[in-house]
Amino acid sequence: MRDLTLKNFLFLLIFLCDPNISLPSNRFDFIVCRATFKSFDEPIAALDEMHRLLRPGGATLIMDLRREAARTAIGEFVDNSGRSWWDAWMTKILFRHTLVPASYSTTRIRSIAARSRFGTCTLKPLPMTYEALFRKEVD
């Protein structure tokens, strides 16, 4: 865990899968989870922990690859990334056979959200990814 405070902004890098985290409840206004949600063994428990850490009225933004990502969108992304032909080919293989199959569909994200303490989310599907915004109700 690392703290970096800049003019009323706290950046805290934590790993929710760490069982030794003992942060107080209702501490954060905003949590960002980028490109890691598909890696959580227990996604509902991870969302519930984010919910616990948020202050009432706070929000969590999850951005990750989605299972419905089109092969053409992945190809364009990789081709425009400046990789060598070999690295581009290997990256496409990694997406196709590892990352995309491990990702959640938008339907599954909605189901996970419904079963979490958030109860719902606002979901924005993009060509390769999704953005899911979860809000903690004000008591």
Backbone torsions as a table, in degrees:
resi	resn	phi	psi	omega
1	MET	NA	137.8	-177.2
2	ARG	-138.1	131.3	176.9
3	ASP	-103.7	138.0	173.1
4	LEU	-140.5	108.6	-176.4
5	THR	-102.6	126.2	178.4
6	LEU	-134.6	107.9	175.5
7	LYS	44.4	65.3	177.6
8	ASN	66.2	21.0	177.2
9	PHE	-120.5	124.7	179.3
10	LEU	-112.3	122.1	174.6
11	PHE	-103.5	120.5	-177.9
12	LEU	-127.3	115.4	178.5
13	LEU	-95.6	114.1	179.1
14	ILE	-132.4	163.1	175.7
15	PHE	-116.6	112.3	-176.4
16	LEU	-64.6	-17.9	179.6
17	CYS	-81.5	-5.1	178.5
18	ASP	-77.2	114.3	-177.2
19	PRO	-70.3	-9.8	-177.6
20	ASN	-93.2	5.7	178.2
21	ILE	-71.7	128.6	178.4
22	SER	-134.3	61.2	177.6
23	LEU	-86.0	147.6	179.6
24	PRO	-70.1	152.0	176.7
25	SER	-67.8	157.8	174.3
26	ASN	57.9	42.1	-175.1
27	ARG	-100.6	-30.9	-170.5
28	PHE	-113.1	148.2	175.0
29	ASP	-88.2	-29.6	-173.9
30	PHE	-150.6	135.4	176.7
31	ILE	-125.2	134.9	176.4
32	VAL	-116.6	132.4	177.1
33	CYS	-126.4	109.1	-173.8
34	ARG	-118.5	123.4	172.1
35	ALA	61.1	23.5	179.7
36	THR	-129.4	-12.9	-173.2
37	PHE	-59.5	-36.4	179.8
38	LYS	-64.2	-15.4	-177.3
39	SER	-89.6	-11.7	-178.8
40	PHE	-73.1	129.8	177.3
41	ASP	-66.5	-33.6	-178.4
42	GLU	-126.9	83.8	-174.2
43	PRO	-63.6	-33.4	178.7
44	ILE	-68.2	-42.7	177.3
45	ALA	-62.7	-38.1	177.8
46	ALA	-63.5	-45.0	177.3
47	LEU	-63.3	-41.6	179.0
48	ASP	-62.3	-36.9	177.1
49	GLU	-68.1	-40.2	175.8
50	MET	-61.5	-41.6	178.1
51	HIS	-59.9	-44.3	179.7
52	ARG	-61.1	-40.9	-176.5
53	LEU	-73.5	-23.5	-178.1
54	LEU	-77.1	144.5	169.4
55	ARG	-73.4	155.1	173.7
56	PRO	-55.3	133.0	-175.8
57	GLY	89.3	-5.9	179.5
58	GLY	-77.3	171.9	-176.6
59	ALA	-141.8	153.2	173.3
60	THR	-119.8	132.5	175.9
61	LEU	-113.7	121.2	176.8
62	ILE	-111.3	127.4	177.5
63	MET	-125.3	121.9	-176.9
64	ASP	-155.9	167.5	175.5
65	LEU	-65.2	143.3	178.0
66	ARG	-112.0	149.2	-175.6
67	ARG	-59.9	-31.3	-178.8
68	GLU	-80.9	7.5	-179.1
69	ALA	-53.6	125.1	-178.7
70	ALA	-73.0	141.2	178.3
71	ARG	-58.4	-34.7	178.6
72	THR	-66.5	-38.9	178.8
73	ALA	-66.1	-40.2	177.1
74	ILE	-64.7	-44.2	178.7
75	GLY	-58.7	-45.3	178.1
76	GLU	-62.7	-44.0	179.4
77	PHE	-59.1	-48.8	-177.7
78	VAL	-67.8	-44.0	-178.8
79	ASP	-62.1	-31.0	-179.2
80	ASN	-92.1	7.1	-175.8
81	SER	-91.0	-2.8	177.4
82	GLY	80.9	16.5	179.7
83	ARG	-79.0	156.3	172.0
84	SER	-67.6	164.4	-177.8
85	TRP	-59.9	-38.6	-179.1
86	TRP	-67.0	-47.9	179.5
87	ASP	-62.7	-39.8	178.6
88	ALA	-63.3	-44.4	179.9
89	TRP	-62.3	-45.7	179.5
90	MET	-64.4	-38.9	179.5
91	THR	-64.9	-41.1	177.7
92	LYS	-63.8	-39.2	177.0
93	ILE	-63.0	-44.3	179.3
94	LEU	-60.2	-45.9	177.1
95	PHE	-60.1	-50.3	-173.2
96	ARG	-64.7	-41.1	-171.0
97	HIS	-104.9	-10.1	-178.2
98	THR	-126.6	-59.9	-171.8
99	LEU	-70.6	-48.5	-178.9
100	VAL	-64.3	-46.5	178.7
101	PRO	-62.1	-27.1	179.7
102	ALA	-82.6	-11.2	-175.5
103	SER	-82.5	161.9	178.0
104	TYR	-93.5	145.5	171.7
105	SER	-76.6	162.2	178.0
106	THR	-63.5	-34.9	176.5
107	THR	-62.0	-43.1	-179.9
108	ARG	-66.6	-38.9	177.6
109	ILE	-59.9	-45.0	178.6
110	ARG	-61.3	-39.4	179.0
111	SER	-65.7	-43.6	178.1
112	ILE	-62.4	-44.3	179.5
113	ALA	-59.7	-43.5	-177.7
114	ALA	-62.9	-31.2	-177.9
115	ARG	-91.0	-4.4	179.0
116	SER	-90.5	174.6	177.3
117	ARG	-67.1	-18.9	176.6
118	PHE	-70.9	-36.9	179.0
119	GLY	83.4	-25.3	-179.0
120	THR	-165.0	173.8	174.1
121	CYS	-153.6	162.2	171.3
122	THR	-98.0	120.2	-172.5
123	LEU	-113.5	128.9	178.1
124	LYS	-120.3	101.4	177.1
125	PRO	-74.7	136.6	175.7
126	LEU	-118.0	171.5	-175.7
127	PRO	-53.2	-40.1	-179.5
128	MET	-113.6	-23.8	-169.2
129	THR	-129.9	-176.8	171.0
130	TYR	-138.6	157.5	170.0
131	GLU	-120.8	124.3	179.5
132	ALA	-120.2	122.6	179.8
133	LEU	-107.4	123.6	-178.8
134	PHE	-113.7	131.0	-179.7
135	ARG	-116.9	137.0	174.7
136	LYS	-90.9	124.2	-178.2
137	GLU	-61.1	148.0	172.5
138	VAL	-81.4	130.9	-177.5
139	ASP	-63.5	NA	NA
